[in-house]
């Protein structure tokens, strides 16, 4: 760890926490049990940890007098799409915190069975196979989308980009 990173320990911890919940969310998206709520729980935890990165960075740097000008300079270098990304996920965190929900819908989509990952402890008796030169069979999979107005985007893709922006913030500020 370099000296600069030692100055922002709580920020780095929150960034690791956000990474942790993003990974859990990605794993939960692969579950075939459509009744489980794991994904939603991990999304809420990710949004909370992600939002806390900026709060901790402000604190680690010594307060708003130091943080705000540096953040504003960093923010000014982002494009409109990146601004929208940061604002949208901040708003989703606020919505989750204040109302207990987010603008997320889950839908069952048919995907080729070859896209389903089998975990390391999956019982080999429950493997899937087919014979012949037919098309690859499909199976229903739960996919989560952010919906806001006319916008519809997969939650994992949007959260991954948000996390990358948070890493960029911590690295550059």
Protein Blocks (a to p, Z undefined) as FASTA:
>chain_A
ZZklmmmmmlmmmmmmmmmmmmmmmmmmmpcbfkbcklmmmmmmmmmmmmmmmmmmmmmn
opjklmmmmmmmmmmmpcfklmmmmmmmmmmmmmmmmnopacdddddddddfklpccdfk
lcfklcccdedjddcdddddddddddehjbccdfklmmmmmmmmmmmmmmmZZ
